[in-house]
Amino acid sequence: MQNFVIITAALFGAFAIILGAFGAHAFKKILSTEKLESFEVGVRYQMYAALTLLIIGFNFSFEQQSERVAFYLITLGAILFSVSIYFLSFAEYWKKNLKFLGPITPLGGLLMIAGWVAIIIRFL
C-alpha cells in the first residue's frame, strides 16, 4: 500500500506541474483571467494533495484503518475537487453547460477535509 500511495502522490504532482505549465502558457490564450485563476486553484490543490500523500506515504504503515481512510479520502477529494474545476474552467471555451459539476467541487473539498480529520484520528 505504501508504494501505491507514493506512486499516486508522484502522479498527482507530475500532472499538477504539467497542468500548471499549460495554464501559465498555452491556456492563457484561450481562457479568461477569471477561468484561468479557477484553473490554477485546481492545480494548487492537486499539488497540496500530492505533497500530503507523499508525506503520509513515507510516514504511515497503513496498518491502521484511519491511515488508509486518509489516503482514500484525500485522493478521491483531490480528484473530484480539481478535475471539476478543470472542466468548469473550460466549459465556456468548449461551449458546454457543465454547471452540474458545480456541486462536485465542494464535495471534493469536503472529502479532503475528512482525509485530514482521518490523519488527526490516527494520532489520537
C-alpha positions in Angstrom: 0.0 0.0 0.0 2.8 2.4 0.8 4.2 2.2 -2.7 0.8 2.7 -4.2 0.3 5.9 -2.1 3.8 7.2 -3.1 3.1 6.5 -6.8 -0.3 8.2 -6.5 1.4 11.2 -4.9 4.0 11.3 -7.7 1.3 11.1 -10.4 -0.7 13.9 -8.8 2.5 16.0 -8.5 3.6 15.4 -12.1 0.2 16.2 -13.5 -0.1 19.3 -11.4 3.2 20.6 -12.8 2.2 19.7 -16.3 -1.2 21.4 -16.0 0.3 24.4 -14.2 2.8 24.8 -17.1 -0.1 24.6 -19.6 -2.1 27.1 -17.5 0.8 29.5 -17.4 1.4 29.4 -21.1 -1.0 27.7 -23.5 -4.2 28.2 -21.6 -3.6 31.9 -21.1 -4.5 32.3 -24.8 -7.9 30.6 -24.6 -9.2 31.1 -21.0 -10.4 34.4 -19.4 -8.5 35.7 -16.4 -11.2 34.5 -14.1 -11.3 31.0 -15.6 -7.5 30.8 -15.5 -7.5 31.7 -11.9 -10.0 29.0 -11.1 -7.9 26.5 -13.1 -4.9 27.5 -11.1 -6.8 26.8 -7.8 -7.4 23.3 -9.1 -3.7 22.9 -9.8 -2.7 24.3 -6.4 -5.0 21.9 -4.5 -3.9 19.0 -6.6 -0.3 19.8 -5.6 -1.3 20.1 -2.0 -2.8 16.7 -2.2 0.3 15.3 -3.9 2.6 16.7 -1.1 0.2 15.4 1.6 0.1 11.9 0.1 3.8 11.9 -0.3 4.3 12.7 3.4 1.8 10.1 4.6 3.2 7.6 2.1 6.6 7.9 3.7 5.4 8.1 7.3 2.4 5.7 7.6 2.5 1.9 7.6 -1.2 1.8 6.5 -1.9 -0.9 9.1 -4.4 1.4 10.9 -7.7 1.9 9.2 -7.5 5.7 9.7 -4.3 5.8 7.7 -5.9 4.0 4.7 -9.0 6.2 5.0 -6.9 9.3 5.0 -5.3 8.2 1.7 -8.6 7.3 0.0 -10.4 10.5 1.1 -7.6 12.8 0.1 -7.1 11.1 -3.2 -10.8 11.0 -4.1 -11.4 14.5 -2.8 -8.5 15.9 -4.8 -9.8 14.2 -8.0 -13.3 15.5 -7.5 -12.2 19.0 -6.5 -9.5 19.6 -9.1 -11.0 17.8 -12.1 -14.4 19.5 -11.6 -12.6 22.9 -11.5 -10.6 22.0 -14.6 -13.8 21.1 -16.5 -15.7 24.1 -15.2 -12.8 26.4 -16.3 -13.1 25.1 -19.9 -16.9 24.9 -20.1 -17.2 28.3 -21.7 -14.3 27.6 -24.2 -15.9 24.2 -25.1 -19.3 25.9 -25.3 -20.7 23.2 -22.9 -23.0 23.6 -20.0 -21.1 21.8 -17.2 -22.8 23.6 -14.3 -23.9 20.3 -12.9 -20.2 19.9 -11.9 -20.5 22.9 -9.5 -21.6 20.8 -6.5 -18.8 18.3 -7.1 -16.1 20.8 -6.3 -17.2 21.4 -2.6 -17.8 17.7 -2.2 -14.2 17.1 -3.2 -13.1 19.7 -0.7 -15.2 18.1 2.0 -13.6 14.7 1.3 -10.1 16.3 1.5 -11.0 17.8 4.9 -12.3 14.4 6.0 -8.9 13.0 5.0 -7.2 15.5 7.2 -9.6 14.5 10.1 -8.6 10.9 9.5 -5.0 11.9 10.0 -5.9 13.6 13.2 -7.7 10.5 14.3 -4.7 8.4 13.6 -2.6 10.4 16.0 -5.3 10.5 18.7 
